[in-house]
């Protein structure tokens, strides 16, 4: 059986912390699917198409990584792509409590799916998408918090 993990999130934007979790998980899995979840009732900062493009650029050197989007429950997406693992990064104890509750509910709904937690690297602990979005929104330089090789000129709020 192929070991497929789903790394779900809104990734609005995808940060160096997210990249680190995925790269560190690669030796554990045959394939990691980065699943950009979206909710049609929620306003995103960056368009889904941009987030897909950026994350694909970050991992264009890694054949074990696929980037997809999904609306709905992560466990349903796991079933769709035959994944038995959900990968989550933990920065703080508050993250753990939140993620633990979700993992336990997912386990109750689909006992065959395991959630795997990786601690973030200490230097990435303060980095989160909300803070990075705020820096970008106010015209600050967020480049040190975003994966290398991305065009920083593209990181402006999407206007509809």
N, C-alpha and C positions, 0 to 999 in steps of 0.2 A: 504494500500500500504506500502510495506517495504521501509524504509528510507535507501537507499544504497548510500554511497559516494565513489568516486574514489579519491585516493591520487596519482597523477601521478608524475613521475620524472625519471631521469636516476639513481639516488641513487648510484653514483659511487665515493665514498661509501655512505652508509646510515649512517647518523650522529645522535648524541644525540638530535639535533634540530628536525630532522625528527621524531624521536621516540616520542619526547614530543608533537608535533603537533598531531600525531595519537592518543596517549593516552588521550590527552585532548579532542579530538573530539568524542571519543567513547560514552560518555553519550548522544550525540546529534543524533546518528545514530544507526540503527539496525545492520548495517554491514559496515565495511570500507575495500575496496579493494585497496591494495597498488599495483599500476600498474607501473611496470618497463617498461618504454618506451625504445625502441631501434631502431636504424637506422643502417641498414646494410652498409651504406656508411660512417659511423663514427666509429672511433677507440675508444673503451672503455678502461679504465684503468684496470678494473676488469671484468672478464668473467661474462656473464649473469647468468650462473649456480651458481657461487659463491655468487652473489648478492641475488639471490633467496634464497639460503641456509641461508645466514646470516640473512636476514630479517625474514624468517620463524623462525629461532632460537630466535630472539628478541621477537617475538609474540607467541611463542609456548604455553604460558599460557593464551592466549586471543582468545576464540572461535569466536569472532566477527570480527577478522581480517583474511583476505585472501590475499595472494601474488600471482600476476600473471604478465605475460609479454605481451606486445602488440607492434606491429609495425603499425603505422598509426596514425590517428587523435584520440585524447582522447575522443571527443564527439562520435565517432563511437564505441569506446570501451564501453562508457556509455550505448549506445543503446544495445550493445551485452549482457551486464550483468544487464540491466534494472535499471541502476543508474540514479537518477535525480539530483545528487549533485557532484560537483567537489570541493575537499578540497585543499586549498593552504595555505602555511605558508608565512608570510611576516616578513622579518627582518628589512628592511629599506624602506624609501620613494621611492627609486629607484626600489625596488622589487614591490612596489604597482603600480607604473606607468606601468611597464612591464606587471604585472599580470592583471591589469585593462584592458589593450588593448586586451589581449588574451581572458579574460572573456567576453568582449563585442562582440568580433567576434564570440565566441562560442554561445553566447546568440542569436545572429543574425541567426546563422546556425541552432540552435536547441533551440527554445524559452522555452522548457519545462525543460531545464537543468539550474540549478542555481549554481553559484560559491560561495563558502563560504570561507572567509578569516579568519585565526586565526593569531594573532600576536605571534611571538616567545617570549619565556621567555627572559627577559633582559640578563641573563647570556649566552644565546645561540646566541645572535645577531651577534657576530663576527665569528661564526662557519659556514663554508660552505664547500661543498664537494671539491671544487678546492683547498682550503687551506689545507684541510686534506690530499688530494692526494699528494700535494707537500711535506708535512711533511713525509709521507710514502715513497715517491720516494727518498727522501734524507736520509732515514734511521733514522728519528726521531721517538720519541714515541708519537703516535697519540691517545693512549688509552683513554685519558681524553675527547676526542671528539667523541668517538665511543660508541655505547651502551654496557653496562656491560654484561659480560658472553660470549663474543665472543673471540675466540682464536686469539690473536694478532699475533701469528706466521704465520697465514694464510694471513695476510695483507701485501703481497709483490706483486709487479707488476706482472701481468700475462704475460708470454712470449709465443709467438706463434711459 
